[in-house]
Amino acid sequence: MHESAFIVTLTGSLAAALVLGFITQRLGLSPIVGYLLAGLLVGPYTPGFVADRSLANEFAEIGVILLMFGVGLHFHLKDLLVVRNIAVTGALCQSAFATMCGALAGRTFGWPWNASLVFGLALSVASTVMLTRVLVDNQELHTQTGRIAIGWLVVEDIFTVIVLVLLPSLFSTTTSDVFSVAKVFGLAAAKLVALGVFAFIVAGRLIPRILNGVAATQSRELFTLTILVLALGIAVGSALAFGVSMALGAFLAGMIVGQSEFSFRAASDALPMRDAFAVLFFVSMGMLFDPTTLMKSPTQLLSTLSIVVFGKPIAAFLIATLLGYGSKIAIGVAVALGQIGEFSLILAIVGDQLQIFPAGATSLIIAASVVSLTLNPLLYRSAAWLDAALAQSPGVWRRLNPKTDNLDLSTDHLKEAAAYRAVVVGYGPVGRTVARLLRDGGIEPIIIEINLETTRRVRDEGHHVIYGDATHPDVLEAAGIRTAVALIVSGPSSDQAAEIIRISRHMNQNVRVLARSYYLRETGMMRNAGADEVFAGEGEVALAMTEYILTFLGATPEQIDRGRQRVREEVFRISETEAQGTRITSPGDGENGRGSSHNLPRA
């Protein structure tokens, strides 16, 4: 039985996570709640099957590394700079407030100061996963509220990463005099500087070259393996060589890859194991949850929940208001941050590993995470009602809050600007022509291309292009499919084009979808997937799309005729040249948009 413990623990944990995650998802709650409950179900505090906790902890370590790598991968300094005034001030002030409240609560529970401070830090940081999902579900990810909330949380994440680096050094010292503490901080700072220099100077130059060489092989498996080796290797290497946490090494590795042209492909193609191990991380945390400790001290749970669900949002609301933001934005940001998740659980793990936490502290954090993640989507839906209630309040509030209308107008401006965007998948002869027509018509084309050479050429031409596979939702999300007016699928094979259409329809029901099919028999499949129009053939597809787009843009019949003539001269000439052999190679129009060669009918 010992030999099969690995398989039994893995299967049991994932099966429980699948069932409870599905149930919570169907109930409109975060699947994270289901994963944590799954850990409770397979843990030692409930009857029935009990998973091997030591193995689950190993899974959790990998989950933490891949989670932190994903955080670094999606960290963009420019997004933070846009909202730096409120994000930096708000995050630091709210984190300080929540940490202080948590520390005072810990002291009232009879805990020492070190445990109370770490407990307060765990309550101060919200869940990135939950925040993003709430904003997406309410179509506010790209609004002013969404940008501020994301920037706010990025600052919290950075602060938490620094805390994770300092905690082991700080609490490993045996003395408490000022000199010893200063020595610990100085040594930790030196290690951070050394790691930063190595990461951004040495690894920052080496990693893109490695990824470039692997991408040139056009092997998805090798690219996936390379990213996983980089994430795990740099994490372990950082711990062994510089004495810092593996979480920090993974975060830096993600930042380096994220700043390269391979960022979107790495996020979509190369982390299929991230979600699975992230699930196992939450399951392993649920296994630490002892409900009996909460039954013995329900007041501790109520105090903890009060800080997370009420204290943090109230502080965020007041900070945003004092900084001059309107009630709609202040309420939205405040409610979205009223929860705790993965970073809080990581801090709980560190607290246990350093033997800082007393019995029951980790269970409190897990329980607060489950309850706050359950309530957060429901509370966010009430944000509009709260804003309307404040609008009916006495004139004193309106005088204290004068910028509401102006900031609402800025949000409308963002939505209006995003209304003239189209996503073009594949940049072969058809994709190039369609993208040019869109630009001429005042619509910004965002191109998705999997051929690296084509991507670089298009970027050098000054066009907006994303290197990645459009069959992955993350790539479509990055291209702005949620706010796009049109999706033109001209490159991938028909089955993958149908998958792209289905995903896009799920993300944006109003997007107008035009698709290209190599054969007439495949048009039905694309229409069933949700395409508005499907065009078959090589030259015919460009002509038909030209007429359709120009008509959609309100062109006159004369302008349409001129457009068709330009297409005949451009596309037919390209197609005739490429059709000299029996195989046509189009960097943007190959299988999966990968630039593969295909046997295609001559134009």
C-alpha positions, 0 to 999 in steps of 0.5 A: 500500500505504501508503494501506491500512496502517491497515486492514491493521494493524487487520485483521491485529492483531485477527484474530491476537488473535481466534485466539490469544485464543480458543485461550488462553480454551479452554485456561482461560488469560487471553485477555490472554496470547493478545493479547500472543502475537498481538502477537509473531506480527504483530511484527517479531521473527517471520517473516511478516506484520508490522504497522505498529508506529507505527499500533499505538502509536496504537491503544495510546494510545487503549487506554490512555485507555479502560482508564484511563477504565474503571478510574476508572468502577469506582472506588468509595471506599466499597468501599475504605473497607470494607477500608481497614486491610489494603488501604492498609497491604498495598498500600503495603508490598507495592508498596514491597517489590516495587519494592525487589526489582525495583530491586535486580534491575535493578542486578544486571543493570547498569542505572542506578538510574532504570531499575531503580526504574521496572522495580521499579514495573512489577513491583509492580502486578497486573492488575485484569482478571486479578484480577477474572476469577480471583475470578469464576471461583472465585466469590469476588468478593463474599467477604471475600477478594475484597473485600480483594483488590479494595481492595488492587489499587485502592490499587495502581492509585491509587499507579501513577496518581500515579507515571505523573503524576510520572515525566515531570516527574521524569525530564525535569529536567536536574539532580539537586540537591534544589532542582530535584527539589523544584521538579519535585514542587511543579510537578507537585502544583500541576498535579494540584490545578488539574486536580482542582479543575477536574475535580470542581468544574467538570466534576463539575457539567457532565458529569452535565447533559450526560449527562442531556440526551443520555439524555433523547433515548433514543438509544443511539448519542448516549449512546455517542458522548457517553461516548467524547467525554468520555473522549477529550476530557478526556484530551487536554484534561488533557494540553494544558491542565495538562501531565499524562498523558492516562491521568490525565485519562481516570481522572478522567473515569471517576471523575466519570461513575462517581459519577453515576447514569449509571455503570452505563449508561456501563459497559455501553452506552457503551464498546463500543470499549473492549474492542477498543482494549484488545485492540489495546493488548496486541497493540501491547505484544506487538509490542515483545517480542523473544524473542532478548533473553531467550534471551541472558539467561535468568537475568534472566527467572527473576529477574523471574518470581521477584519477581512469582510468588513474592516478591510473594505471599509479602510479601502473605501475611506482611502479611495474616497480621501484620494478623491475617487468617486463612490462607484469606484471606491465601493467597487474596489473596497468590496473586491478586496474584502477576501483572502486567498492563496497568498494568505494560505502561503503565509499560513504555511510559512507560519507553520513551518517556522513554528510561529503559529499556535494551534488553531491559527492556520484553521482560522485563516483557512476558515476565513478564506472559505467564508470570504471567498464564498461571500465576495461574489455576492457582496460585489453584486450589491456594490451598485445598490450601495452606490445608489443608496449613497447617491440618495444620501444627504448633500454632505456626502456629495460635497465630500465626494465631488469626483464621482461623475467625472470618474464615471465618464472616464470609464465610459471613455474606456469602453468607447475606445475599446469598441473599435477593436478586432481580433485577427487570428493568422497573418497570411495573405488573407489575414494581412489584407483583412488587417489592412482593411480594418485599419483603413476603416478605423478599427484597430486589429489585434493580430494573434500569430504562432509563427515567431518570425512572422510575429517579429516582422509584424511587430517591426512594422508597428502593428499590435501582435501577440505571439501565442495559440488562439485556442487558449482563452488567455491569449484571446483575453490578452488580445481583448476579445471581450471588448472586440467588435469582430473576430476574423479567423483566417489561419488555423485548421477548421477544427481549431478554428471552431474551438477558437470561435466557441471560446470567443463566443463564450467570452463575448456573445456580441462579437461578430465572427468571420471565419475562413474554411479551406473546404465547403464541407467544413463550413457547417462545423464553424457555423455551429461553433458560432461563426456569423459568416464562413468563407471557403476558398483562397482568393474567394475568401479575401474578396468576400471578406473585403465586401463584407467588411467594407459594407459593415463600415458603410462604404459606397459601392464604388469604394467596395469595387475599388477594394475588391480590385485591390484584393484581386491584385494583391491576394491573387498575385500572392496566392499564384506565387505560393501555388507554384508547388503542390505545398503552400507555406504561409507563416500565418495560415498554417495548421493552428496558425503555426506556419506549417505546410499544407496541401491546399487547393490552388487558387 
